[in-house]
Amino acid sequence: MPHAAKLLLAAASLLLSFNVSAACSMAAIMNAPKMPAASEASFEEVAELHTQVDRYLEKASSRLERCADISDPFLYNVAVDYLNRVAANYNSLAQAHNTQITLSAR
């Protein structure tokens, strides 16, 4: 096989492996629950969202763990950061809702 063909095949393999690793990390974090604005969420919605967020984070983390060995470290870290932001967004929503309930009970 000519040197140019080997080089082209190597480049194609590298590109494909990068796409596979990117796809794994990004697919692992798909379908996050939608977060409503704190002012628009009822107690029941926040409680149900808690279950959805917990389930999502558990499944997404498990899927992401399977990507650890094949993913580009940068993309893997981006995915981990996204999961952390989903958790932080829910925690902020719950905190705002709890504060609103506490203030209205006074």
C-alpha positions in Angstrom: 0.0 0.0 0.0 1.5 3.4 -0.9 2.5 5.7 1.9 -0.1 8.3 1.0 -2.9 5.7 1.2 -1.7 4.5 4.6 -1.5 8.1 5.8 -5.1 8.8 4.5 -6.3 5.6 6.2 -4.7 6.5 9.5 -6.2 10.0 9.3 -9.7 8.6 8.6 -9.3 6.1 11.5 -8.4 8.9 13.8 -11.3 11.1 12.7 -13.7 8.1 13.1 -12.4 7.3 16.6 -12.7 11.0 17.6 -16.3 11.0 16.3 -17.1 7.8 18.2 -15.7 9.1 21.4 -17.5 12.4 21.0 -20.7 10.6 20.2 -20.4 8.4 23.3 -20.0 11.3 25.8 -22.6 13.4 24.2 -25.1 10.6 23.8 -24.6 9.7 27.5 -26.0 13.1 28.6 -28.9 13.4 26.3 -32.5 13.9 27.4 -32.1 16.0 30.5 -35.3 17.0 32.2 -36.5 20.5 31.4 -36.2 22.9 34.3 -39.0 25.4 34.7 -38.4 28.9 36.1 -38.7 28.9 39.9 -41.7 31.3 39.7 -43.6 28.9 37.4 -43.1 25.6 39.3 -45.6 24.2 41.8 -44.6 22.1 44.8 -45.8 19.0 42.9 -43.8 19.9 39.8 -40.6 20.4 41.9 -41.2 17.1 43.7 -41.8 15.2 40.4 -38.8 16.9 38.9 -36.7 15.7 41.8 -37.5 12.1 40.8 -36.8 12.8 37.1 -33.5 14.6 37.8 -32.3 11.8 40.1 -33.2 9.1 37.5 -31.6 11.1 34.7 -28.4 11.7 36.7 -28.1 8.0 37.7 -28.7 6.8 34.1 -26.5 9.4 32.4 -23.7 8.9 34.9 -23.8 5.1 34.3 -23.8 5.7 30.5 -20.9 8.2 30.8 -18.9 5.7 32.9 -18.9 3.3 29.9 -17.5 6.1 27.8 -14.5 6.8 30.1 -12.0 4.6 28.3 -13.0 5.6 24.8 -13.8 9.3 25.1 -11.6 12.2 24.5 -10.8 13.5 28.0 -11.9 17.0 27.2 -15.3 15.8 25.9 -15.7 13.5 28.8 -15.1 16.4 31.2 -17.6 18.6 29.3 -20.2 15.9 29.8 -19.4 15.6 33.5 -19.6 19.3 33.9 -23.0 19.3 32.1 -24.3 16.7 34.6 -23.0 18.8 37.5 -24.9 21.8 36.0 -28.1 19.9 35.7 -27.8 18.9 39.4 -27.0 22.5 40.4 -29.9 23.9 38.4 -32.3 21.6 40.1 -30.8 22.4 43.5 -31.2 26.1 42.8 -34.8 25.6 41.7 -35.6 23.5 44.9 -33.9 26.1 47.1 -35.8 29.0 45.6 -39.0 27.0 45.9 -38.3 26.1 49.6 -37.5 29.7 50.3 -40.7 30.8 48.7 -42.7 28.3 50.8 -40.9 29.3 54.0 -41.6 33.0 53.4 -45.2 32.5 52.5 -45.8 30.5 55.7 -44.8 33.3 57.9 
